[in-house]
Amino acid sequence: MAVATITFADRLASEVERKQSQLVVGLDPNVDLLPIELRGDVARFCCGIVDAVAPHAVAVKPQLAFFEALGAAGIAAFDQVCLYAKRAGLLVIADGKRGDIGSTARAYSEAYIEGDPPRADALTVNPWLGRDSVEPFLGAVRRGGVGIFVIVRTSNASGDLQDAVLKDGRPMWHHVAELVDEWGSETAGETGLSSVGAVIGATHPRAVADARRLMPRTVILLPGVGAQGAAVADLTRAFQSGPASALVSASRSVIYAFKDAGSDYREAAGAEAARLKREIWAASGW
């Protein structure tokens, strides 16, 4: 007898409710910025951050570029950190922004969100090659338990592609948002939220409001709080579909908080994560 698999969105919602948190901590381990006593040990640094933020965050988001830059040792560190975070009770969102032709996309999907168990619980995905480049990831989501976050409107300032105006007057990213809503229509769990999420830069508050209107059942991942200058108070509309309908991601402002605090890197990260958790939960209105 087949056993129903709990969707990624439902798993996420359960953790949001349990911790009363929508915080995601990005793991961007730049070797040049690590505490000197770690001697460039990326895995040790990230695992220390995991220990510090686990009581306050629902997920970590390791940025693959920083691990890949270190070669084979970096990939080994990535695997170690993902496993460590899962054992600490955190969901893992691999931030790779993968997207390519179908066969290559399938390989990316197999690498990160397939397998028993998969390396990560979710993966960021670039949709700009079209539906066939996204389908392998959607297939993994439909088979159960994992999620994706599709790049829709990013936090960087350049909008020459995403904000390009279509014939009907809408920006291009609105069309992508509508596709994400359509792609996720078959993946909603008991909470009504889809496991096909979207990345919307928190640095664009108006886009956040438009995104919620265009994607009412989508979990929106909001990078840009902290070092990029986005304000939590501007993100309230993102949470209109429920407490787990949006996640706020902060990276450098948490993991390098020790540089301003003058304390142990774990202590500083934990304090900043706790502060952000409270601020985000209050802003969400739940």
Secondary structure per residue as TSV (DSSP state, phi and psi in degrees):
chain	resnum	aa	ss	phi	psi
A	1	M	-	360.0	129.4
A	2	A	-	-69.6	141.6
A	3	V	-	-106.2	127.9
A	4	A	-	-65.5	136.3
A	5	T	-	-92.0	132.8
A	6	I	-	-68.7	130.7
A	7	T	-	-69.4	157.7
A	8	F	H	-58.7	-43.4
A	9	A	H	-61.8	-38.9
A	10	D	H	-70.2	-37.8
A	11	R	H	-61.1	-44.4
A	12	L	H	-61.8	-47.0
A	13	A	H	-59.9	-37.7
A	14	S	H	-63.7	-41.2
A	15	E	H	-70.3	-38.5
A	16	V	H	-60.4	-44.6
A	17	E	H	-66.5	-42.5
A	18	R	H	-65.0	-42.5
A	19	K	H	-95.8	-8.9
A	20	Q	T	49.2	55.2
A	21	S	-	-148.2	143.9
A	22	Q	-	-123.9	24.8
A	23	L	E	-87.8	132.4
A	24	V	E	-116.7	130.5
A	25	V	E	-103.6	119.9
A	26	G	E	-79.0	135.3
A	27	L	E	-104.0	98.8
A	28	D	-	-117.0	75.5
A	29	P	-	-80.3	89.5
A	30	N	-	-80.6	116.7
A	31	V	G	-54.9	-35.7
A	32	D	G	-69.3	-15.6
A	33	L	G	-106.1	-3.0
A	34	L	S	-71.1	154.1
A	35	P	-	-55.4	138.6
A	36	I	G	-60.4	-30.7
A	37	E	G	-69.7	-15.6
A	38	L	G	-83.3	-13.8
A	39	R	T	51.9	42.4
A	40	G	T	76.2	13.6
A	41	D	-	-78.3	93.2
A	42	V	H	-63.2	-43.6
A	43	A	H	-63.0	-44.3
A	44	R	H	-62.5	-42.1
A	45	F	H	-61.0	-50.9
A	46	C	H	-64.9	-38.9
A	47	C	H	-66.4	-34.3
A	48	G	H	-64.2	-40.7
A	49	I	H	-63.3	-42.6
A	50	V	H	-57.0	-47.8
A	51	D	H	-56.2	-41.0
A	52	A	H	-72.4	-37.4
A	53	V	H	-98.6	-11.1
A	54	A	T	-53.9	-36.3
A	55	P	T	-70.9	-15.6
A	56	H	T	-114.8	-24.1
A	57	A	-	-106.9	157.7
A	58	V	S	-97.9	-17.6
A	59	A	E	-156.1	159.2
A	60	V	E	-116.9	155.3
A	61	K	E	-129.8	82.9
A	62	P	E	-66.9	127.2
A	63	Q	B	-86.0	111.4
A	64	L	H	-59.3	-31.3
A	65	A	H	-58.5	-39.3
A	66	F	H	-69.7	-30.0
A	67	F	H	-79.7	-42.6
A	68	E	H	-62.7	-32.3
A	69	A	T	-62.5	-17.7
A	70	L	T	-96.9	6.5
A	71	G	T	72.6	-149.6
A	72	A	H	-59.7	-37.3
A	73	A	H	-64.4	-34.7
A	74	G	H	-68.6	-40.1
A	75	I	H	-65.4	-39.6
A	76	A	H	-62.6	-38.7
A	77	A	H	-65.7	-40.6
A	78	F	H	-57.7	-48.4
A	79	D	H	-61.8	-41.0
A	80	Q	H	-63.5	-42.7
A	81	V	H	-68.0	-41.8
A	82	C	H	-60.1	-46.3
A	83	L	H	-64.6	-40.8
A	84	Y	H	-63.2	-43.0
A	85	A	H	-64.2	-42.1
A	86	K	H	-62.0	-41.9
A	87	R	H	-65.6	-24.4
A	88	A	T	-83.4	1.1
A	89	G	T	87.4	15.3
A	90	L	-	-101.0	144.8
A	91	L	E	-75.6	151.3
A	92	V	E	-119.1	120.6
A	93	I	E	-108.6	107.1
A	94	A	E	-75.3	120.7
A	95	D	E	-97.1	89.1
A	96	G	E	-118.5	-15.9
A	97	K	E	49.6	48.6
A	98	R	E	-79.0	146.3
A	99	G	-	-179.4	124.8
A	100	D	-	-161.9	-176.2
A	101	I	S	-59.6	162.1
A	102	G	H	-48.2	-49.8
A	103	S	H	-65.8	-38.7
A	104	T	H	-71.7	-39.4
A	105	A	H	-61.6	-37.7
A	106	R	H	-61.7	-40.5
A	107	A	H	-65.1	-40.3
A	108	Y	H	-62.0	-42.8
A	109	S	H	-61.2	-45.8
A	110	E	H	-61.7	-35.5
A	111	A	H	-69.5	-34.4
A	112	Y	H	-116.3	-35.5
A	113	I	T	-126.3	15.1
A	114	E	-	-120.8	176.9
A	115	G	B	102.4	172.6
A	116	D	T	-133.9	91.7
A	117	P	T	-89.8	165.3
A	118	P	B	-70.9	156.3
A	119	R	S	-62.5	-39.3
A	120	A	-	-129.3	160.4
A	121	D	S	-84.3	-22.9
A	122	A	E	-155.9	162.2
A	123	L	E	-140.3	138.5
A	124	T	E	-79.2	139.7
A	125	V	E	-130.6	136.5
A	126	N	-	-95.4	120.2
A	127	P	-	-94.8	6.2
A	128	W	T	-76.9	-0.3
A	129	L	T	-94.9	-0.1
A	130	G	-	100.0	-180.0
A	131	R	H	-57.4	-40.5
A	132	D	H	-66.4	-24.2
A	133	S	H	-79.4	-19.0
A	134	V	H	-96.8	-25.9
A	135	E	H	-54.6	-42.3
A	136	P	H	-59.1	-37.1
A	137	F	H	-70.2	-39.2
A	138	L	H	-62.6	-37.2
A	139	G	H	-61.3	-41.9
A	140	A	H	-63.8	-38.9
A	141	V	H	-64.6	-44.8
A	142	R	H	-64.7	-32.3
A	143	R	H	-70.8	-17.2
A	144	G	S	115.7	142.9
A	145	G	S	91.3	-21.5
A	146	V	-	-117.4	168.8
A	147	G	E	-137.0	169.9
A	148	I	E	-133.4	155.5
A	149	F	E	-123.0	112.2
A	150	V	E	-86.3	132.8
A	151	I	E	-68.0	119.0
A	152	V	E	-116.8	-59.2
A	153	R	E	-138.6	110.2
A	154	T	-	-82.5	170.3
A	155	S	S	-83.4	-11.7
A	156	N	S	-73.8	161.9
A	157	A	S	-72.1	-34.0
A	158	S	-	-67.9	123.5
A	159	G	-	-124.9	23.0
A	160	D	T	-63.5	-26.0
A	161	L	T	-98.1	-52.2
A	162	Q	T	-66.4	-30.9
A	163	D	T	-97.3	5.6
A	164	A	-	-56.8	136.2
A	165	V	B	-87.7	127.8
A	166	L	-	-79.9	172.6
A	167	K	T	-60.4	-30.5
A	168	D	T	-86.9	5.9
A	169	G	S	92.6	-6.0
A	170	R	-	-84.7	151.0
A	171	P	B	-71.7	153.7
A	172	M	H	-55.0	-39.2
A	173	W	H	-65.7	-24.3
A	174	H	H	-61.8	-40.8
A	175	H	H	-63.4	-42.6
A	176	V	H	-63.0	-40.6
A	177	A	H	-60.4	-41.5
A	178	E	H	-65.2	-36.0
A	179	L	H	-65.3	-41.8
A	180	V	H	-60.6	-42.7
A	181	D	H	-61.3	-41.3
A	182	E	H	-66.9	-45.8
A	183	W	H	-61.5	-31.4
A	184	G	G	-89.2	1.2
A	185	S	G	-62.9	-25.9
A	186	E	G	-99.0	6.6
A	187	T	-	-115.3	10.0
A	188	A	-	-69.2	139.0
A	189	G	-	-98.9	-159.1
A	190	E	T	-65.0	-26.4
A	191	T	T	-77.9	-12.3
A	192	G	S	86.6	-4.0
A	193	L	-	-90.0	145.0
A	194	S	E	-86.8	150.0
A	195	S	E	-87.4	1.8
A	196	V	E	-98.8	97.9
A	197	G	E	-91.3	-177.6
A	198	A	E	-138.2	145.1
A	199	V	E	-99.2	121.4
A	200	I	E	-128.6	125.2
A	201	G	-	-65.1	126.8
A	202	A	T	-66.4	-14.0
A	203	T	T	-74.2	-4.1
A	204	H	-	-124.3	77.9
A	205	P	H	-56.0	-37.0
A	206	R	H	-65.6	-38.5
A	207	A	H	-64.6	-34.4
A	208	V	H	-61.2	-45.4
A	209	A	H	-64.8	-43.3
A	210	D	H	-63.8	-39.2
A	211	A	H	-63.4	-41.9
A	212	R	H	-62.9	-37.8
A	213	R	H	-66.4	-40.8
A	214	L	H	-77.9	-25.3
A	215	M	-	-130.9	71.8
A	216	P	T	-66.0	-23.1
A	217	R	T	-108.8	10.2
A	218	T	E	-94.1	137.3
A	219	V	E	-78.1	120.8
A	220	I	E	-100.1	124.4
A	221	L	E	-95.6	123.5
A	222	L	E	-115.2	90.5
A	223	P	E	-82.8	159.4
A	224	G	-	118.4	-6.9
A	225	V	B	-78.7	138.1
A	226	G	S	103.1	-113.2
A	227	A	T	-61.9	-30.2
A	228	Q	T	-87.0	-5.7
A	229	G	-	93.7	2.2
A	230	A	B	-71.2	148.6
A	231	A	-	-105.8	133.0
A	232	V	G	-59.2	-37.2
A	233	A	G	-61.2	-21.1
A	234	D	G	-86.4	1.9
A	235	L	G	-108.9	9.3
A	236	T	G	-58.6	-35.8
A	237	R	G	-66.6	-21.9
A	238	A	G	-63.9	-23.6
A	239	F	G	-95.2	11.0
A	240	Q	T	-65.3	-20.9
A	241	S	T	-93.3	10.4
A	242	G	-	129.7	163.0
A	243	P	T	-62.4	-26.8
A	244	A	T	-99.0	10.4
A	245	S	S	-82.1	-3.6
A	246	A	E	-149.0	147.2
A	247	L	E	-126.7	136.7
A	248	V	E	-105.7	124.4
A	249	S	E	-105.3	130.4
A	250	A	E	-130.8	135.8
A	251	S	-	-118.8	-82.9
A	252	R	H	-59.6	-36.6
A	253	S	H	-66.0	-21.5
A	254	V	H	-94.7	-54.0
A	255	I	H	-73.7	-21.3
A	256	Y	T	-111.9	22.5
A	257	A	T	-60.8	-25.7
A	258	F	H	-62.0	-24.3
A	259	K	H	-66.9	-30.9
A	260	D	H	-94.7	-33.0
A	261	A	H	-76.9	-26.3
A	262	G	-	70.5	25.8
A	263	S	S	-124.7	-179.2
A	264	D	-	-55.4	140.4
A	265	Y	H	-61.7	-33.5
A	266	R	H	-70.6	-43.9
A	267	E	H	-61.3	-44.6
A	268	A	H	-65.9	-41.6
A	269	A	H	-64.9	-42.5
A	270	G	H	-62.9	-41.7
A	271	A	H	-64.9	-42.6
A	272	E	H	-69.4	-37.8
A	273	A	H	-64.4	-41.4
A	274	A	H	-63.0	-40.9
A	275	R	H	-63.8	-46.4
A	276	L	H	-64.5	-41.5
A	277	K	H	-53.5	-49.5
A	278	R	H	-63.6	-43.1
A	279	E	H	-65.1	-43.2
A	280	I	H	-67.0	-45.0
A	281	W	H	-61.3	-40.7
A	282	A	H	-65.9	-41.4
A	283	A	H	-67.8	-29.6
A	284	S	H	-70.0	-21.5
A	285	G	T	81.8	11.4
A	286	W	-	-107.7	360.0
